[in-house]
């Protein structure tokens, strides 16, 4: 298996990792809660048919400490827009998961010409007090894996220290990723994204893990009803909140088929 091409760009004075692999039309992906400390099978499944480009978000693995200068939600949206441009994704199809899906939706709403088709996996950003999401920052560390994935071993494998990694720096980077997400979404994950969903004209695929224990399934219908453009919704059997970890082939196949 070939390794992805590794590029680095500077955003707000901090180095930001960009992975690139595959061939064909570009397809961007913004990772979910916890980021991507390592390459995962889902990305290979996308790269089999597209040039998949994965820019890191500030503070997430590969994003150094860039979250430290982002004080408002607007700061985060603008930084995401800059990162996508630096990654060569202007006008490309875009997918995102969880926290990354929320930021992908923001970009599609505010800069519609910058996004082709859009795929969102259980995005953060909405809050319904009658059916509230689970607050991942309020959970014990040993409970988080079972909340984020249907198979907790998938999350544990993602976060396990790889051979040769700095055993001191690795856990610091993983904690930093949770802190970065908290700067955008804590405590309720509510950025009032619903106000901007009608601005999204891009054809949009909504994907939800059947066993999502973070974002209720009811949010899929609510998002679909607010989008300004056409949309489809797919429930992924046997998958949790980070459906791309639990069911990489099924999620990638759904995205690729929609993006054709």
N, C-alpha and C positions, 0 to 999 in steps of 0.2 A: 504494500500500500504506500503510495507516494505521500510525502508530507506537503502541507499547503505552503504556498509562497508567503513569506512574512515581510510585511512592509511596516514602516513607522512614519506617522505624521505628527506634527505638533499642533495641539489645540489648546488655546489659552495658556501657552507656555509649558505644557506638559506633553510628554511623548504618549502616543496612542497607537495601539497595535491594530493592524489590519491583516486579516488572513484572506487569501485568495486561492481558489482551486477550481479546476474543471474547464470546460469550454462551452461556447454558445453564448446566448444573450446573458448579460449580467443580472443577477438576482441578489439583492442585499438581504441580510438577516441581522436583526437586533435581538440579542439574547435575553432570556428571562431572569427571574430572581436568582441571584447568586452568580450570574454571568457564566462565562465559559473559560474555566481555568485550563481546560484541555480540549483537543479536537474530539468530536463525538460522532457516532455512526450516522446520525441524522444529517450531518453536513456532507458526509460522503454520498449519501443518497441523493441529495440535491445536486452535488457536483457531478453526478453521473450524466446529467442532461443540461446543466447550466453552468456558467461561470459564477460560482457562489462567492460572494464577498462579505466578510464578517468584520465590521468595525467594532471595536470595544467601546463601551460607554465609559465616561469619566468615573474613576474610582473602582470600576469593575476590573476583573482580571485582564491585564493588558492595557488598562486605562490609567495606570499610575495613580496619582493623587489629584487628578483633575477635578474631582467632585468638590474639593475644598474651596474652590473659588466660585461655586455655583450656589447662590443664595436664594434664588426664587425659582418658581416653576418656569417662568419665561427664560431665565438663564439656561435651564436644562433643555428647553425646546430649541433655543438658538444654538446651543452647543451641539445638539444632535443634528441639526440642519448643517452646521459647518462640517461635522464629521462625515456625514453622507456625501457632501460635496467633495471633500478631500479624498474620499475612497473611490471617487469616480462613479457615484451612483445617481447623479442628477438625471431624472427622467426614467430611471430603471424601475422594474418591479421590486417590491419591498415586502418582506415578511418580518414578523416580530412575535415574540412570546412574552406574555406576562407584563413585566415592567417595560420591556423593549417594545412590545406591541402597542402599549399606550403612547409611547413617544413616536412610534411610526405613524399612528393615527393622527397625532398632533401635526406632524410634518405634512401629511396628506391633506389635512384640513386647511392649513395656513398657506401652503405652497403647492397647490394642486398640480401645477405644471411639472413639479419635481418628482412625481410618483406615477408610475404606470399602473399596474394592478397591485392590489394590496391583500395580504393575508395576515390575519390577526389571531393569535392563539391566546384565548382567555385573557384579554387585556385588563390591566388595572385602570383606575381612573374614575370609576363610578361608585356610588354608594346608595343603597336603599335600606333605610332603617328597618323595614319590614322583612328584609332578607339580606342581612349584612354579610360582607365577606369576612373571612377569617383573617385576623391580624397576625401575620407571620412573625412580627417582631415581639409579640407577647408570648411566644411559645418557648418552652425549654429546648435546648439544642438537640436533645435526644428524641424530641417529638417532631422536629421539622421535616425529616426525611419522609415520614409517612403522610404528612400533609401536602408536600410538594409533588410527590410521585406515588403512583399506585403500587409500585414495587420499590420500597425504600432502598434496596441495594443499588438501584440506578443512581440515586442521589449520592449515596456513600461512595460509589465508584467515581463519580464526577469530582468529588471533593477530596478523595484520597491523595496523599502525598505521593507524587510520582518518583520513580527511581532517579536519583541524581539531583532532585530539587533541594533547595535550602530548607531544612526542616524548621527553621526559625521563621523565615520570611513567609513561607507558604500559609500557615494559619492566619498571619497578619493580613495577607492579601484577601483571604476568604472573609474575614471579619470586615475588612474595608468595603467589600462588595455589598454586604448587608447594610452597612452604614450609608453607602452611597444611595441605595434604593430608599432607605428611610428618609434621606434628605428630600426626595421627591414626593413620597407617598405617605409617610407616617403621620398620624396613627391610623387613619381610616381608609387610606388609599384613594381618597376623594379629591381629584383635581378638577371636578366639574366638567369632565370631558364631554358630557352629554350636550353641553352648549355649543360645542364645535363639531360634533358628529354630522349635523346637517350640511356642513361645508365640504364634506368628503364626497367628491364626485367619482373617484376611482372605483371600478368594479372591485368588490371586497368579499373575500372568503373569511368567514368566522369559523374557527375550529375550537372545539371544547372537549376536554377529556371527560369521558363518561363518569369517572370517579374523582372529579375535581373537588377537593375539599377546601379550596381557598376562595375561588370565585364561583358563586352559585350559577347553575345553568340558566336561571331566569334572566341573567344579564345578557345572554346571547340574543334573546328575542327583543330585549329592550334596545340593544345597540342596533340590531337589524332594522327596527322600526324608526330609528332616528337618522340613519345614514342617508345622505343626499343622493347617492348613486345606487346601482343594482348590487345585490348581495346574495350570497348563498351561505347556509349554515350546515356544518357537518359535526356530528358527535363521534368521537374516536373511542371505540370500545376498549376497555381494559387499560385506559390511560388516566393519569391524574392531571394536576394543574400544569405541570411541565410535560405536556403530552409528547413533545418531541423526544424526550428521554425514554418514556415508557414504550412508545410505539413509533420508532423513528421511520420505518419504511412506510407505514400507513399515513403518517403526517406528511412526509415528503411527497408521497404519491399524490395525495390530495392537493397539495400546493402546486406541484408541477403540472398536474392536469388542469387546474384552474388557470394557471399562468399561460397556457398555450394560446 
